């Protein structure tokens, strides 16, 4: 019997996504492992593989459709001897009409689990080169999600760029070529959009440009509002840490650091902060915890989420088991994940989970701030800039480089005393980094 292909859940928290592209069309034969579609989530663009073989009998959700809910039928796969006439759409998700709209499909709950959700492939496969220069199909410009974002950021018009990907699809290298050669007409200015929620008496439509919310920004808004206003009772604690010993140690290490590849390996202050956070979590196990309705989870390892700003929002790639890693390994992992995060190429398992978060705005000159707890973590530490301040030592005023950190705690799991113990331990590691070697 015809088998429905369901919108996959590419991560445990995914509720909906954008069906960015179909790599197959009705009538195409597919085998297990074939990449059949591209799905955009709030954090990344993922490729979806077929887990069975057959013929694509009907595509139910068009490419480009947003807010497609998980487990909704998006296509139908036929076995040998079956035809499109054998497809009963109403049995797939409650839709009675022979050709349901994407909106109807999104609201329908599937009545069959005849096919498991397609497996995911963590990273997009490179497109094969082709001589075709046509980048449109049926009036729609074919371009990868990354190429679209690059064109938008650089002010290029996709219609003026020849694609070198499959079926003339515009890919990253085509955008890079257009930028290098100076081709590609500037994209026309976006038409003024007046969202229904905007009061025209306060903000006339011609006085602003509305930027449509993408999936990432929607999810950030939803989860942080839920965390701050509804679920997590927050409270902040802050402490000042002197950095002079750490800065001296960092300078000595970097001065003797061997070359790696084409450059010189350098540690950052943030690398020391991640390591010190992990060591403090191990020194105060009660602070390395997650609240659930049934129990408090005391984690065995310090898995540190590092906040990275990317276009459209924020992502927290995780340094797993940071307490077991040296500064060099921590630094390399953060650099690698931050680079891939900005291209939205992280795998879900690289940014979901973790036990604790660090957000550092010191490089922007921010003296101190308090972040919102990133559930399911029990706390998040906000790091300000290191700056010269007057301190009193032995009754005398001296100049020291001081950094203020603020720990925002989920009071359900990290009490004030526990948070204070964590900060005391963190301060001791930061002010005497050699202690992290013990």
matplotlib code that plots the C-alpha trace (Angstrom):
import matplotlib.pyplot as plt

x = [0.0, 1.1, 3.5, 3.4, 6.6, 6.3, 7.9, 10.8, 11.7, 15.4, 15.9, 14.1, 12.7, 11.7, 8.0, 7.9, 10.2, 10.4, 10.4, 13.0, 13.5, 12.6, 15.4, 12.9, 9.7, 6.6, 7.4, 11.0, 12.3, 14.2, 16.4, 17.2, 19.8, 18.8, 18.6, 15.0, 14.5, 16.1, 14.5, 15.2, 14.9, 15.4, 19.1, 20.2, 19.5, 19.4, 19.2, 16.5, 17.3, 14.8, 14.7, 12.8, 12.7, 9.9, 8.4, 7.4, 3.6, 2.6, 4.2, 1.8, 3.7, 5.4, 9.0, 9.2, 6.3, 6.9, 5.7, 5.2, 4.5, 6.4, 4.8, 2.6, 2.6, 4.7, 4.7, 3.6, 5.9, 4.5, 5.6, 6.0, 2.7, 1.1, 0.0, -1.2, -4.7, -4.1, -3.4, -6.1, -5.1, -7.8, -6.2, -2.9, -3.9, -7.6, -7.9, -11.1, -10.3, -8.5, -5.8, -5.3, -3.6, -0.4, -2.4, -4.8, -2.0, -0.2, -3.4, -4.2, -2.9, -1.6, -3.7, -1.0, 2.5, 3.1, 6.5, 9.1, 10.3, 13.2, 16.6, 18.6, 22.1, 23.9, 25.6, 24.5, 26.4, 28.3, 26.4, 27.8, 29.0, 26.9, 27.1, 23.6, 23.2, 19.4, 18.6, 14.8, 12.2, 8.5, 9.1, 10.9, 14.5, 16.5, 19.0, 20.4, 19.4, 22.9, 23.1, 19.9, 21.2, 24.5, 22.7, 20.4, 23.3, 25.3, 22.4, 22.5, 19.6, 19.4, 17.7, 20.9, 23.2, 23.8, 23.6, 26.2, 24.5, 22.1, 19.4, 21.0, 20.6, 22.5, 25.0, 27.6, 30.3, 28.0, 27.5, 31.2, 31.9, 29.4, 30.9, 34.4, 33.4, 31.1, 28.1, 24.6, 22.3, 21.5, 18.4, 15.4, 14.5, 12.0, 8.5, 7.2, 5.3, 2.8, 2.3, -1.2, 0.3, 1.7, -0.4, -0.2, -0.9, 2.4, 4.5, 3.3, 4.1, 6.6, 8.6, 10.2, 11.1, 9.7, 12.0, 10.1, 10.7, 12.6, 12.2, 15.2, 14.0, 10.5, 11.8, 14.2, 11.3, 9.0, 11.5, 13.0, 9.6, 8.6, 11.7, 11.6, 7.9, 6.4, 8.6, 12.0, 12.3, 15.5, 17.9, 21.3, 24.6, 27.7, 31.3, 34.5, 37.6, 41.1, 42.7, 46.3, 47.7, 45.6, 46.6, 50.3, 49.9, 48.1, 50.8, 53.5, 51.6, 50.8, 54.4, 55.7, 52.8, 53.8, 52.5, 49.4, 48.8, 49.1, 48.7, 49.7, 47.6, 46.4, 44.4, 41.7, 40.5, 37.2, 39.0, 40.2, 36.7, 35.1, 37.7, 37.3, 33.5, 33.9, 36.2, 33.9, 30.9, 32.9, 34.0, 30.4, 28.3, 25.0, 25.4, 25.7, 22.1, 18.8, 15.3, 12.6, 9.1, 10.2, 13.8, 16.8, 19.4, 23.0, 25.2, 28.4, 30.2, 30.4, 29.0, 29.4, 27.2, 29.0, 26.8, 27.6, 25.8, 24.8, 22.6, 19.0, 19.7, 21.9, 23.1, 25.0, 27.4, 28.5, 32.0, 31.2, 33.1, 35.0, 36.5, 38.5, 39.9, 42.9, 42.8, 44.1, 41.4, 38.7, 39.9, 40.1, 36.5, 35.1, 36.7, 35.5, 31.9, 31.6, 32.7, 30.2, 27.5, 27.6, 27.1, 24.3, 26.2, 26.2, 24.6, 21.7, 23.7, 26.4, 24.1, 21.3, 21.6, 24.5, 24.4, 25.5, 25.9, 28.4, 27.7, 30.6, 30.0, 33.3, 34.7, 31.9, 33.0, 29.9, 30.9, 28.2, 24.9, 22.5, 21.3, 18.1, 18.6, 18.8, 16.7, 17.3, 20.4, 20.3, 22.3, 24.0, 27.0, 27.3, 30.9, 31.7, 34.8, 38.1, 39.1, 41.6, 40.0, 41.2, 41.3, 42.3, 45.0, 46.5, 45.0, 46.6, 45.0, 46.4, 45.4, 44.2, 42.4, 39.0, 36.2, 32.6, 30.6, 26.9, 25.4, 21.7, 20.3, 17.1, 16.0, 14.2, 17.6, 20.4, 19.9, 21.6, 24.2, 25.0, 25.3, 27.7, 29.8, 30.1, 31.2, 33.7, 35.2, 35.2, 36.9, 39.6, 40.4, 40.3, 42.6, 45.0, 44.7, 47.5, 45.0, 43.1, 46.0, 45.6]
y = [0.0, 3.6, 4.7, 8.3, 10.2, 12.3, 15.6, 14.5, 15.6, 16.5, 17.3, 16.4, 20.0, 20.5, 21.2, 22.5, 23.6, 24.8, 22.4, 24.3, 22.1, 18.8, 16.9, 14.6, 15.0, 12.9, 9.7, 9.6, 6.3, 6.5, 4.1, 4.0, 6.7, 9.0, 12.6, 13.6, 17.0, 19.8, 20.9, 24.2, 24.3, 27.3, 26.5, 24.7, 23.4, 19.6, 17.0, 14.3, 10.7, 8.1, 5.1, 2.9, 2.4, 3.1, 5.7, 9.2, 9.0, 12.4, 15.5, 16.9, 19.9, 22.2, 23.4, 26.7, 25.9, 27.3, 26.1, 22.5, 20.5, 17.4, 14.1, 15.7, 13.7, 15.6, 13.0, 9.5, 6.6, 3.9, 0.3, -1.8, -2.2, 0.7, 3.9, 7.4, 6.2, 4.0, 7.0, 7.9, 11.2, 11.2, 8.2, 10.0, 12.8, 13.2, 15.4, 14.5, 16.6, 14.8, 17.6, 19.1, 22.4, 22.7, 24.5, 21.6, 19.1, 21.1, 21.1, 17.4, 14.8, 11.7, 8.5, 6.1, 5.4, 3.3, 5.0, 6.2, 9.7, 9.9, 9.8, 12.9, 13.7, 16.1, 18.2, 19.1, 17.2, 19.3, 19.9, 18.2, 20.6, 20.9, 22.9, 24.0, 27.8, 27.8, 28.7, 28.7, 26.0, 26.7, 30.4, 29.7, 30.4, 27.4, 28.2, 26.6, 28.1, 29.3, 30.9, 32.7, 34.1, 35.2, 36.9, 38.8, 39.9, 41.1, 42.8, 40.5, 39.4, 35.7, 36.2, 37.7, 34.9, 31.7, 28.5, 25.7, 23.2, 20.4, 21.6, 25.0, 25.5, 28.5, 27.4, 29.1, 29.1, 30.9, 33.7, 33.9, 34.1, 36.9, 38.8, 38.3, 39.3, 42.2, 40.6, 40.3, 43.3, 44.8, 43.3, 45.7, 47.4, 45.3, 46.6, 48.2, 45.6, 46.7, 43.8, 43.5, 44.0, 47.4, 50.5, 52.8, 55.8, 55.2, 53.9, 55.0, 52.2, 54.4, 55.1, 51.7, 48.5, 45.3, 42.3, 39.1, 36.8, 33.7, 30.3, 30.9, 34.3, 32.9, 30.0, 32.3, 34.6, 31.7, 29.8, 32.8, 34.3, 30.9, 30.6, 34.2, 34.8, 31.4, 28.6, 29.6, 31.7, 33.6, 35.4, 36.9, 36.8, 38.7, 38.7, 40.5, 38.5, 39.9, 38.8, 39.9, 36.5, 34.8, 37.4, 36.9, 33.1, 33.5, 35.8, 33.3, 30.4, 32.2, 33.5, 29.9, 28.5, 26.5, 27.2, 25.2, 25.0, 28.5, 30.4, 30.6, 28.9, 31.5, 31.0, 33.6, 34.7, 33.0, 29.6, 30.0, 31.0, 27.9, 25.7, 27.5, 27.1, 23.4, 23.0, 25.1, 22.9, 19.8, 21.5, 22.4, 19.4, 20.9, 23.7, 21.4, 20.4, 20.3, 20.6, 18.2, 17.7, 14.3, 14.8, 17.1, 15.7, 16.0, 15.8, 13.8, 16.0, 19.7, 20.2, 23.9, 25.7, 28.7, 31.5, 32.4, 35.3, 34.4, 36.1, 36.1, 35.0, 33.1, 29.5, 27.7, 25.0, 22.7, 21.8, 18.3, 17.0, 20.3, 19.4, 16.6, 18.8, 21.1, 24.7, 24.0, 21.4, 23.7, 26.6, 24.5, 23.2, 26.6, 28.1, 25.2, 25.2, 29.0, 29.0, 26.3, 27.8, 31.0, 29.0, 27.0, 23.8, 22.5, 19.1, 19.1, 17.1, 19.8, 22.5, 20.7, 19.6, 20.6, 21.4, 25.1, 28.2, 30.9, 34.2, 36.6, 40.2, 41.5, 42.0, 44.6, 46.6, 45.5, 45.8, 43.5, 42.0, 39.2, 36.6, 34.5, 30.9, 28.7, 25.6, 22.9, 24.3, 25.3, 28.4, 30.7, 32.9, 36.3, 37.6, 41.3, 43.1, 43.0, 46.6, 48.4, 49.4, 50.7, 48.0, 48.1, 45.6, 45.6, 49.1, 50.5, 51.4, 49.6, 49.1, 45.7, 44.2, 43.3, 41.3, 41.2, 38.0, 37.5, 34.0, 33.8, 30.8, 28.7, 28.9, 25.6, 23.8, 26.2, 28.0, 31.2, 29.5, 27.0, 29.7, 31.7, 28.6, 28.1, 31.8, 31.5, 28.4, 30.0, 33.1, 31.0, 29.2, 32.5, 34.3, 31.4, 29.5, 27.0, 25.5, 24.1, 21.8, 20.1]
z = [0.0, -0.5, 2.3, 3.6, 4.0, 7.2, 8.1, 10.2, 13.6, 13.1, 16.8, 20.1, 20.4, 16.8, 16.4, 12.8, 10.0, 6.4, 3.6, 1.7, -1.4, -3.0, -4.7, -6.3, -8.3, -8.8, -10.7, -9.6, -8.3, -5.0, -3.0, 0.7, 1.5, -1.4, -0.4, -1.2, 0.4, 2.4, 5.7, 7.4, 11.2, 13.5, 13.8, 10.6, 7.2, 7.0, 4.2, 4.5, 3.3, 2.1, 4.4, 1.9, -1.9, -4.2, -6.5, -5.5, -6.1, -4.9, -3.3, -0.7, 0.5, -1.9, -1.6, 0.2, 2.6, 6.0, 9.5, 8.4, 11.6, 12.5, 11.5, 8.9, 5.5, 3.0, 0.2, -0.7, -1.8, -4.0, -4.2, -7.3, -9.1, -7.4, -9.1, -8.0, -8.3, -5.2, -3.0, -0.5, 0.8, 3.5, 5.1, 5.5, 7.8, 8.0, 4.9, 3.0, 0.0, -2.9, -3.0, 0.5, 0.8, 2.9, 5.5, 5.8, 6.0, 8.7, 10.9, 10.3, 12.7, 10.8, 11.4, 10.3, 11.2, 8.2, 7.5, 10.0, 9.6, 7.2, 8.7, 8.8, 7.4, 9.6, 6.9, 3.4, 0.7, -1.8, -5.0, -8.2, -10.9, -14.0, -17.2, -16.9, -16.4, -15.9, -12.3, -12.6, -12.7, -13.2, -12.6, -9.3, -8.8, -7.7, -5.0, -1.9, 1.5, 2.1, -1.4, -0.7, 2.6, 1.0, -1.8, 0.6, 2.8, -0.2, -2.0, -5.1, -7.3, -7.7, -11.1, -12.4, -11.4, -13.3, -11.3, -11.5, -9.3, -10.3, -12.6, -12.7, -8.9, -7.5, -4.8, -2.6, -5.2, -7.7, -5.2, -4.4, -8.2, -8.6, -5.8, -7.2, -10.7, -9.6, -11.4, -10.2, -10.1, -6.7, -5.3, -5.4, -2.1, -0.1, -0.3, 2.8, 4.9, 7.5, 9.9, 11.4, 14.9, 14.1, 15.0, 12.0, 14.2, 16.1, 13.2, 9.6, 7.1, 5.2, 8.4, 8.8, 7.0, 8.4, 8.5, 8.5, 11.5, 10.5, 12.3, 14.6, 15.9, 16.5, 18.5, 20.5, 21.4, 22.4, 24.5, 26.3, 27.1, 28.4, 30.5, 31.9, 32.4, 33.0, 34.1, 35.6, 38.7, 38.0, 40.4, 39.6, 41.6, 40.6, 41.5, 40.4, 39.3, 38.9, 35.6, 35.8, 36.7, 34.0, 31.4, 32.2, 31.9, 28.6, 27.2, 28.1, 26.6, 23.4, 23.1, 23.0, 21.0, 17.9, 14.5, 13.4, 9.7, 8.2, 11.4, 15.0, 17.7, 20.3, 23.4, 24.3, 27.7, 26.9, 26.6, 30.2, 31.3, 29.8, 31.5, 34.8, 34.6, 34.0, 37.0, 39.2, 38.2, 39.2, 42.5, 43.3, 41.9, 43.1, 40.6, 37.7, 37.7, 35.8, 37.2, 36.1, 37.5, 39.0, 40.1, 40.0, 37.6, 38.9, 35.9, 35.9, 33.4, 32.7, 29.2, 28.6, 26.0, 24.5, 23.2, 19.6, 17.8, 14.2, 11.7, 13.0, 16.5, 18.9, 19.2, 21.9, 20.6, 23.4, 24.6, 25.9, 29.0, 29.2, 32.6, 30.9, 28.1, 28.0, 27.0, 23.5, 22.8, 24.2, 22.1, 18.9, 19.4, 20.1, 17.0, 14.8, 16.1, 16.0, 12.4, 11.4, 13.5, 11.4, 8.3, 10.1, 9.6, 13.2, 13.8, 16.3, 18.8, 18.8, 20.2, 22.0, 25.6, 27.8, 31.5, 31.8, 29.5, 29.2, 27.4, 26.9, 25.7, 27.1, 23.6, 23.0, 26.1, 28.2, 31.8, 33.2, 32.3, 33.3, 30.8, 30.8, 31.8, 28.7, 29.6, 30.5, 32.1, 35.8, 35.3, 32.8, 33.4, 31.8, 31.3, 31.1, 29.9, 31.7, 32.5, 34.7, 38.1, 41.4, 44.0, 47.7, 48.8, 52.3, 52.8, 49.7, 46.4, 43.4, 39.7, 38.6, 35.6, 36.8, 35.1, 36.4, 35.9, 36.7, 37.4, 36.6, 38.4, 38.2, 41.8, 41.6, 41.3, 42.2, 45.5, 46.5, 48.6, 45.8, 43.3, 45.6, 46.1, 42.4, 41.9, 44.6, 43.0, 39.6, 40.9, 42.5, 39.2, 37.2, 39.6, 39.9, 36.6, 37.6, 40.0, 37.0, 36.5, 39.9]

ax = plt.figure().add_subplot(projection="3d")
ax.plot(x, y, z, "-o")
ax.set_aspect("equal")
plt.show()
